[in-house]
C-alpha cells in the first residue's frame, strides 16, 4: 500500500436508473446502498418518498414527483404541529436535484395535519437544489410559525 489509496476511492458502482432498473423512485431508494446515485428519467412519478440513507437522487430533464391519489399518512409531530410530506428526508448526506415537485394534494381533507412538499426530519449536509416547485400554497395564507 502506497499511502495514496485514500485519494483514489474504489470505482463507484453504476447508478441505479428509474424506471430502467426499478419502476418507482421509492423502490430504487429501498434497494440502494448508502452513498449510491439514483438517476430518474423523465416522466411522472406519483409517489411519496422517504429517504432514510445517504443518497444522490438526480432527475434528468425535471421528472415530476406528484402526490399519489392514495398516500400514506406518515405523520411527524414538532411542538404539537402534525406534519406529513410528499418527500421526507431522514438522513445526512442526501442530494435531491433536478425534479419538478408537484404538491397538488388530492383528497387530503384533514385540517389538523399540515402537508408540505419536503420535510427534513434529521440529517446534515442535505442538499435540495435545482428543483422546480408547482402548486405551492402561498405562505401568506398561513401564519408563520417558528419550529
N, C-alpha and C positions, 0 to 999 in steps of 0.2 A: 504494500500500500504506500503510495507516494505522498500522502497528506493533502492531495488536491481533490480527492473524490467528493468532498462536500460541496465543491464548486460545480461539479458536474453530476447532478442527480440522475438517477436511472431514467431512461426514456419513458415519458408518460404514456400510459395506455391510450388507445384510440378513444375519442369521445363517444359518448352514448348519443345516438341520433333518434329524436322523436319526430315522426312516427315510424321510422325505419326499424329501429331495434325494439321500441316499446310504443304502444298506441297512445298512451297518455303521459303527460309530464309527471304526474304523481307516481305512476308505476316505474318510470325511469329513476325518480328520486329514491324510491324504496329500494331499488336494485343496485344503485350506485354505491361505490366505495367512497369513504371520506376523501375529499380532495379531487374527486372526478369532475370532468366537464361534461355537461349535457347541452347538446345543440338542438334547438327546437326549430323545425322547418315551418314555413308559413302555413297558416290555417287558423281555424277557430277551435279552441280547446275549452270546453265548458266543464270546468272542474275547480274545486278548491284545492289549494296546495298547502302542505305542511312540510317545511324544510327543517329537518332535525339533525343535519350533519353538514360539515364544511363542503360546499359545492360551488361550482361556477355554472350558472344556468344562463345560456346565451340564446337569444332569439335571432333568427335570420329574417330580415325584412318585416319586422314587427308582427309576429304572430299574435293573435288575440287570446287573452285569458279572460274568460267571462264566467260569472257565477252560473252554476248549473241550475236547471229548473228545480231540482230537488237537491238540497245540500245538507251536510251535517252541521249541526249547531255546536261546534266546538267553542265553548264559552270560556272566557278568561275574565277574571274579576280583578280590578285595580281600584282600591279605595271605594268599593261599593258600586262602581260602574261596570256593568256587564258588557263585554265586547266579543264579537265574532268577526272573522275576517275572510276575505277572498284568498289572501296569501298570508300565512303565518310563518314567521321565521323564528326558530328556537335553537339557533346555533351560531357560533362565531365563524368568521371566515367564509361568509356567503356572498356571492355576487349574483345579482339578478339584473340582466341588462338586455335591452333591445326588444321589449314587449309593448303591446298595446293592451293596457289593462282596463277592461270594461266593467265598471262597478254597478251596472244595472242590476237591480235586485227584483226578481220576480217572485211574488207570493210571500214576501217577507213582511209579516204584519205585527210582530211582537215589538211594541214600542218601548219595552223595558230593556231591550238589548240593542246596543249600538253596533252598526255594521260599518266596517272600514275596509279599504282596499288592501292595505298592507299593515300588519301588526308584528312588531319585533318584540318577542317576549323575553328574550335574553340573547346575549352574544355581543362580541366586539368585532370590529373590522367587518361590518355588514355594509355592502355597497349595493344600493338600488339606484341605478343611473341609466341615462339614455333610454328611458321608457316614456311612453305616451299614456295619458290617462283620459278616459272619457266617461261621461255620465256621472261626474263628480258633483255631489250636492254642495251648494255654496256654503262655505264656512260661516258666512254672515247670518245664515238662518238659525244657527245654533250658538248658544253661549260658549265661549271658550272656557275650558276647564283644565287647570294645571293638574297633571297626574303625578 
